[in-house]
Amino acid sequence: MMNNLFEKALSINPPWFVKEIRFDERQKKLDIFMALRRFEWAGGSLRSWSS
């Protein structure tokens, strides 16, 4: 749910997505990890996976 919020706030669109969010309160540091969703056409069906 939080990932979707950051995707909307940062205007991140498919095939990109927010994979992980880490916040270190002590260091006052926010890390946002993004990934690329890839698609493959195989045998008449569309499969997707994340990098």
N, C-alpha and C positions, 0 to 999 in steps of 0.2 A: 504494500500500500504506500509506504513512504517512497519507494522507488518511483512509482507513478507520479507522485507529487513533484519530485525533482525533475523528472522527464518533462512535465508540463511547464514548470518554472524556467527550465533551461532551454525549452523548445527543442528537445531531442526527439527525433522522428525515426521510425523504422527505415532501414533495418537496424539502426542503433538502439540500444536500450541501456538503462542503468542496471548494472549487475550487482553492485554492492555499495553500501555507504558505511563509512566508519567515522565516528566522531571521538576525538580524544579531548576530553574536557580539561585535563591537566595542561596539555600543550596548546589548547584552544585551536585545534586543527580538525578540519573536515576534509576527508578524502572521498571522492566519488569515482567509482570504477565503472567504466563503460565497456560494452562489448558489441560485437557485430553479429546479428542473427543471419545465418547463411541458409540458402535454400538449394535443394537439389531435386531435379526431376528424375525419378527412377521408376521404371515399369508402370507408367501411367498414373503415378501418385506423386504428390509434392511432399517432400520431407524437409524439416528444418532442424537446425542445431545451432548451438551457441558456441562462439569461440572463446 
